[in-house]
Amino acid sequence: MLKDIKKRLKDILIELCEWLDIKILEGAVCSDHVHMYVSVPPKYSPSYVMKILKGKSAERLRKEFPDLRKRYWGLHIWARGYFVSTVGVESDVIKRYVRIQQENEIRGEQLRLWKDNDE
């Protein structure tokens, strides 16, 4: 089920970004967090973008995966905080960081599967 949720979350975030004219430059949906490197039109503040992405995606995930209601107390799928940086880092550095996070997530999942088979 986690794989289905991650896939759907990715699709939802893509749809929301298209709706807001936000360009996704790089992204990684991990099991317990999301990394997105985006280009946002200047008319939107970072807090507004996060409110839409987190709020709308949580709403849709709860509708499509009713079991999430049982898992997350108070219907909070997302943590309150987020990190946003608007300047100062070279584009390639950010893209490489996001890709590495995705690769680490995949490696971690493979290790968990290996350990589960041993037990």
C-alpha positions as CSV (number, residue, x, y, z in Angstrom):
1,M,0.0,0.0,0.0
2,L,2.9,2.4,0.8
3,K,4.1,2.1,-2.8
4,D,0.6,3.0,-4.1
5,I,0.4,6.0,-1.8
6,K,3.8,7.2,-2.9
7,K,2.9,6.9,-6.6
8,R,-0.4,8.7,-6.1
9,L,1.2,11.4,-4.0
10,K,3.7,12.0,-6.8
11,D,0.9,12.2,-9.4
12,I,-1.1,14.6,-7.2
13,L,1.9,16.9,-6.6
14,I,2.5,17.0,-10.4
15,E,-1.2,17.9,-11.0
16,L,-1.1,20.6,-8.4
17,C,2.1,22.1,-9.7
18,E,0.7,22.2,-13.2
19,W,-2.4,23.9,-11.9
20,L,-0.3,26.6,-10.3
21,D,2.1,26.9,-13.2
22,I,4.9,25.6,-11.0
23,K,7.7,23.8,-12.8
24,I,9.1,20.8,-11.1
25,L,12.8,20.7,-11.8
26,E,13.5,17.6,-9.6
27,G,11.6,15.6,-7.1
28,A,11.7,12.6,-4.8
29,V,8.8,11.1,-2.8
30,C,10.3,9.1,0.0
31,S,8.5,6.9,2.6
32,D,8.5,9.7,5.3
33,H,9.3,12.9,3.4
34,V,9.3,14.6,0.1
35,H,12.0,16.6,-1.7
36,M,10.9,19.0,-4.5
37,Y,13.1,21.5,-6.4
38,V,10.6,23.8,-8.1
39,S,10.4,27.0,-10.0
40,V,7.5,29.1,-8.7
41,P,6.0,32.1,-10.4
42,P,6.7,35.3,-8.4
43,K,3.0,35.9,-7.7
44,Y,3.1,33.0,-5.2
45,S,4.7,33.1,-1.8
46,P,6.5,30.0,-0.5
47,S,4.0,29.7,2.3
48,Y,1.1,29.8,-0.1
49,V,2.6,27.1,-2.3
50,M,3.2,24.8,0.6
51,K,-0.3,25.4,1.9
52,I,-1.7,24.3,-1.4
53,L,0.6,21.4,-2.0
54,K,0.3,20.0,1.5
55,G,-3.4,20.7,2.1
56,K,-4.8,19.6,-1.3
57,S,-2.6,16.5,-1.4
58,A,-3.6,15.4,2.1
59,E,-7.2,16.0,1.2
60,R,-7.0,13.8,-1.9
61,L,-5.0,11.1,-0.2
62,R,-7.5,10.8,2.6
63,K,-10.3,10.4,0.1
64,E,-8.5,7.8,-2.0
65,F,-6.9,5.8,0.9
66,P,-9.4,5.7,3.7
67,D,-7.0,3.7,5.9
68,L,-4.9,6.8,6.2
69,R,-7.6,8.3,8.5
70,K,-6.9,5.5,11.0
71,R,-3.2,5.9,10.8
72,Y,-2.9,9.7,11.3
73,W,-4.5,11.2,14.4
74,G,-6.3,14.4,13.7
75,L,-6.1,13.9,9.9
76,H,-2.6,15.3,9.8
77,I,-0.7,13.5,7.0
78,W,1.9,16.2,6.7
79,A,4.1,17.6,9.5
80,R,3.7,21.3,10.3
81,G,7.1,22.4,9.1
82,Y,8.9,22.5,5.8
83,F,12.2,23.9,4.5
84,V,12.3,26.4,1.7
85,S,15.3,28.1,0.2
86,T,14.9,30.8,-2.4
87,V,18.5,31.7,-3.3
88,G,22.1,30.9,-2.9
89,V,22.6,27.3,-4.1
90,E,23.6,26.2,-7.6
91,S,20.9,24.4,-9.6
92,D,23.0,21.3,-10.2
93,V,23.8,20.9,-6.5
94,I,20.1,20.8,-5.6
95,K,19.2,18.4,-8.4
96,R,22.0,16.1,-7.4
97,Y,20.9,16.2,-3.7
98,V,17.3,15.3,-4.6
99,R,18.4,12.4,-6.8
100,I,20.7,11.1,-4.0
101,Q,17.7,11.2,-1.6
102,Q,15.6,9.1,-4.0
103,E,18.5,6.6,-4.4
104,N,19.0,6.3,-0.7
105,E,15.3,5.6,-0.2
106,I,15.4,2.9,-2.8
107,R,18.5,1.3,-1.2
108,G,16.8,1.5,2.2
109,E,13.6,-0.3,0.9
110,Q,15.8,-3.0,-0.7
111,L,17.6,-3.6,2.6
112,R,14.3,-3.8,4.5
113,L,13.0,-6.4,2.1
114,W,16.2,-8.4,2.5
115,K,16.0,-8.3,6.3
116,D,12.3,-9.2,6.2
117,N,13.1,-12.3,4.1
118,D,15.8,-13.4,6.6
119,E,13.4,-13.4,9.6
